[in-house]
Amino acid sequence: MPYAPKLAAHGTKIALNPALFARVAALHDTRATLNLNPDALRLLERTHLNLVRAGAALNQDAKPRMAEINQRLATLHTQFGQNVLHDEKAWHLPLTDQDLDGLPDFVIQAAKQAATERGIEGYAITLSRSSSDPFMTYSTRRDLRKLVNEAWTARGAHEGAHDNRALIPEILALRHERARLLGYPDFATFRLADSMAGSPEAVGKLTTEVWQAAKQRVAAEESRLLQLAQTDGITEIAPWDWQHYADRVRSQDHAIDDAAVKPYFTLDRIQQAAFDTATNLFGLTFHPREDIEGYHPDVRVFEVQHNGQTSGLFLADHFARPDKRSGAWMSSYRDQEALDGAITPIIVNNNNFARAEPMLLSFDDAETLFHEFGHALHGLLSQVRYPSQSGTSVRRDFVEFPSQIFEHWLAVPETLRQYARHHETNEPIPDALIERLLAARTFNQGFASIEYTSSAILDMALHTHPNPEALDIDTFERDILAGLGMPKAIRPRHRPAHFQHLFAGGGYAAGYYAYLWAEVLDADGFDAFREAGSPFDQATAARLKTILASGDTQDPMQLYQSFRGRLPSVGPLLRDRGLAA
C-alpha cells in the first residue's frame, strides 16, 4: 500500500477522534473565560474550526465515509502527480546540428547537457520549463516549436495507464461529496469559506475584472505579433508562435533581447542578491556551510543568522534532474516553533534550471528565484510559539503575498546595478538596458493575464460543478473556454490533465486564484515603499517583517491592514500589469 493513503488514514483517525474533539469543543465553548493570550486563543479557534471542517462534528454514520474519501483522494493525488512526472520524463525532442536555427549558445549548451544526461548524441529539449521555454522563444523552426508545445500541452492526457483525464472526475466527485457532507453546496464554497476571499462570487468578481481588461489588451498584442509573423509567411498566430514572436517584438519595440540580457544574470549573483536584499530589509545573513552534506550533490546549505545568532538553515536546490518534478517551490524540513524551547527552521528552495556553463538566468528565472526565496523568508523569519501557526501555515490566498512582494526587489535599480553584471567582463548592466527592462515589464501582460486567469476560472468552474463525476474533461474545458471567448492563439497556463496545483494534492484546489489575490496585495503593498520614498525604507520593512514573523497568529487581513493602514486596492495590480484603463 502506498504511503499517501496510510498517512491520510492516520491524519483522519486523529481528526475524527470523538474524545479529542469533545475536549477541544469543551475548551472552545468556554474560551471567553480562559484568559488566553491572543495566539493561544486563535490556535484554539482555528483548531476547532479545522476539526469541524475535517468532519469531527459529523454523526457516526458519516465519519467512516469521510475517512474513505480522504484515503482515496490521497491515492488519486499521488497517482496524478506520478502520471505527469512519467510524461515529462518519457518525452524529449532530439536535435541535430541542423535543428538549432535561432538558438543562442546558452540554449544549445543546455540542450547538449540534457542529451548527455539521457545518454544520447547531439542535443535534447525536455519538458522542463527551463528547457522548453527558451526553445519556444528562440527557435525559428516552427515545426519543432509545435512539437514541443503539443508535448507540453498533452502531459497527463495520453490514453492508457497514465491518463489523468480518467482520475479528475473521481477526484472532483469525492471533493464534492466531502463538501456536501459538511453542509456546503460544492467544494469551492467549502474551500473559500475559510479564505480571505470568502466566496466563489468574490473570486469571480476579481477574475472577471482582470479577464475583461486583459481581453482588451491581448487583441492589440496579437495584432502586433501577426504583423511581424507575416514577414515569415505566417497568416495566423498559433499557440506555438506566441513566445517566439513576442520575444522578437519586444526586441524590436523595446530594444530588449533576452540573449543579450541573460549574460548579466548569473545564478550565484542572483542568489546573493536575494540574500543581501533579505539582509537590508530584515537583518538576516547567510553563510555557506560546505561541511553540511545535502540530500543531493546539487544542494547547497547556508546557515541563517539574525543578530549574530543562528536562526535556521537554508537549502538551495536549483537544478533540474530527470526524477525531480517540474516547477519551482519552497518546502520545509523543520518549522520554527517555541512551544517547548526554541526550534529553528530548515527551509529549502527548489527550482528547475537547466544546468549549463556558465549558469545564466533569464529575467523571468531570476524573478522565480526571488519569488521562492520570499516563501523561504516567510519560514525563516517566523517567530511563533505553536508549530501549527509557523511560517507559511496561513490561508492559501495569503501565502503567496510574501513571495510575490519579494519579487519587486529584483527589479529595483539598486539591485540590478549591483548584481546584474556580465559573467565575462564583470561590467554592470547598462542603465539604458535597465530602463528598457523596466519599461517593458508591462509588455505581453495581456497574454500572461489571459493564460493565468483562464486557469483560475477553470478551477472555479470545476469545483462548483453540481455533477462532476459525469464530466468529460476535454469537452468541459473546451466549453468553458469557448464561453469566455478564449483567444485561439493562447492556451491556459495549466490544462486539467497536468494541473498539479489542483489534482496532485488538495492545497490549491478551488484556490488557484490565490496568486492573483496575492498580487493585489503585493502590488498595493509595495506601493507602501514607494510612498515612503525608498524600496529599503526601514520603518516600512519593519512592518512587513511583522507579517512574515506572525505566521497564523493573527487574521491575515488584520495583519495586512496593520502593515498598510487600510484595505488593499486592485488599482496597483491593474497598473503594474498595464491593464488599467
HELIX and SHEET records of a PDB file:
HELIX    1   1 TYR A    3  ALA A   15  1                                  13    
HELIX    2   2 PRO A   18  ASP A   29  1                                  12    
HELIX    3   3 ARG A   31  THR A   33  5                                   3    
HELIX    4   4 PRO A   38  ALA A   54  1                                  17    
HELIX    5   5 LYS A   63  ALA A   90  1                                  28    
HELIX    6   6 ASP A   97  ASP A   99  5                                   3    
HELIX    7   7 ASP A  105  GLU A  117  1                                  13    
HELIX    8   8 ARG A  129  TYR A  138  1                                  10    
HELIX    9   9 ARG A  142  THR A  153  1                                  12    
HELIX   10  10 ASN A  164  ALA A  166  5                                   3    
HELIX   11  11 ILE A  168  LEU A  181  1                                  14    
HELIX   12  12 PHE A  187  LEU A  192  1                                   6    
HELIX   13  13 PRO A  200  ALA A  229  1                                  30    
HELIX   14  14 GLN A  230  ASP A  232  5                                   3    
HELIX   15  15 TRP A  242  HIS A  254  1                                  13    
HELIX   16  16 ASP A  258  VAL A  261  1                                   4    
HELIX   17  17 LYS A  262  TYR A  264  5                                   3    
HELIX   18  18 LEU A  267  PHE A  282  1                                  16    
HELIX   19  19 PHE A  363  LEU A  380  1                                  18    
HELIX   20  20 PRO A  387  GLN A  389  5                                   3    
HELIX   21  21 ARG A  396  GLU A  407  1                                  12    
HELIX   22  22 HIS A  408  LEU A  410  5                                   3    
HELIX   23  23 PRO A  413  TYR A  419  1                                   7    
HELIX   24  24 ASP A  431  ALA A  439  1                                   9    
HELIX   25  25 ALA A  440  THR A  442  5                                   3    
HELIX   26  26 GLN A  445  HIS A  463  1                                  19    
HELIX   27  27 PRO A  468  ALA A  470  5                                   3    
HELIX   28  28 ILE A  473  LEU A  484  1                                  12    
HELIX   29  29 PRO A  496  HIS A  498  5                                   3    
HELIX   30  30 GLN A  500  PHE A  503  1                                   4    
HELIX   31  31 ALA A  514  ALA A  532  1                                  19    
HELIX   32  32 GLN A  538  SER A  550  1                                  13    
HELIX   33  33 PRO A  556  ARG A  564  1                                   9    
HELIX   34  34 GLY A  571  ASP A  576  1                                   6    
SHEET    1   A 2 LEU A  93  LEU A  95  0                                        
SHEET    2   A 2 TYR A 123  ILE A 125 -1                                        
SHEET    1   B 5 LEU A 284  PRO A 288  0                                        
SHEET    2   B 5 ARG A 300  HIS A 306 -1                                        
SHEET    3   B 5 GLN A 309  PHE A 319 -1                                        
SHEET    4   B 5 ILE A 346  PHE A 353  1                                        
SHEET    5   B 5 TRP A 329  ARG A 334 -1                                        
END                                                                             
